[in-house]
Amino acid sequence: MLGGVFATLPTGYLIDRIGRRKMLIAGPLITAVSAFLSFIATSYLELLLYLSIGGIAQQIWQMSRLAAIADSGAPQSRGRMITGMAGVNRTGIMVGPILGGIIGEFYGLRTPFLMFGFASLLATVPSYLLIKETAPTVLARRRGEDISSSATSWSKLLTRSVIVLFAAQFLANVGRGGVQGQSGIYVIFAAYAYGLGSVELGGLITAMGFVSIPVTLTAGQIMDRFGRKRTIVPASATLGIGLFFMAIVAAYEQPLALFIGAFVFINLAVSFMAGSMQTLGSDIAPAEARGKFFGVNRLIAEAGSMSNPGVFIIATATIAGGVGFGSAFLIMAVCALSSSSLVGFLLRETLTKVKK
């Protein structure tokens, strides 16, 4: 995660400066390097360093794909394209650990890193063969044109809408950060409060992962048909309600069935939000400075995601028992509801309808 945080601003600069295509190729290549180094790591500190390199590569891959979609996709289909990317990504995240576990069981725990490296190398092939450059600044230089730096200065970019979006993005990620990845804080809470083991937790997370994909794809359809706010506002509000319910479950030590119900409710809300903030950002960001914009936006998003376990740690370390867990979930609920309010009341709809 730290590698990804440190990579946000440099990646944003580079995808504007040298282009999306080169960065789309660089991301998987650096991932492969990280995987091969992890395969031969001789100490835990080495492994952490190599995983940080992988975090840098993941950020390059994420941001360059997002910028390329924003460049090439029509606004009326951008929601479906970004949520489609998110859906494919989630599928890979679910399938990868299963394959890694099987390979590790039969061929040793280092072998999945080797296979991951080769898979990453294969991921460079479509980008190299099929992807064309879309960065406006790069294309302008090829035509002998020059884009004035004043047009992309932060004094021009920091509009009211951008500031509100950044604030909403941070608050949204504080609320939903624990659901992304492998549902870290919920796994910790369920193991502590209910004594669930790896099989039960893994089954629950995997099942929710498969359910989330059609929900995410549906959200893209709604965004492109009815508008970005029609997904972001209700999804963020629903997430806040689910977190508030989870706070009650934790504070009053309710049965496992209620925890599962709250967990499913929260996951569905987060799945409905997947790609929505990125789509909204793609609409707002100026074409000639999308990399710069996404660099700062991703930095703020990553800070929000890291704040999620931070809130969890501080609350549970300060307040003992279920009340500590409940307080953490309550703070996250307030953040999610605040994000919904910011987008709902302070941002205009960015989807432009095509006149027939």
Secondary structure as UniProt FT lines:
FT   HELIX           2..17
FT   HELIX           20..39
FT   HELIX           44..72
FT   HELIX           75..77
FT   HELIX           78..107
FT   TURN            109..110
FT   HELIX           111..130
FT   HELIX           136..142
FT   TURN            143..144
FT   HELIX           149..152
FT   HELIX           154..157
FT   HELIX           160..176
FT   TURN            177..179
FT   TURN            181..183
FT   HELIX           184..194
FT   HELIX           198..226
FT   HELIX           229..251
FT   TURN            252..253
FT   HELIX           256..273
FT   TURN            274..275
FT   HELIX           276..284
FT   HELIX           287..289
FT   HELIX           290..318
FT   HELIX           321..346
//
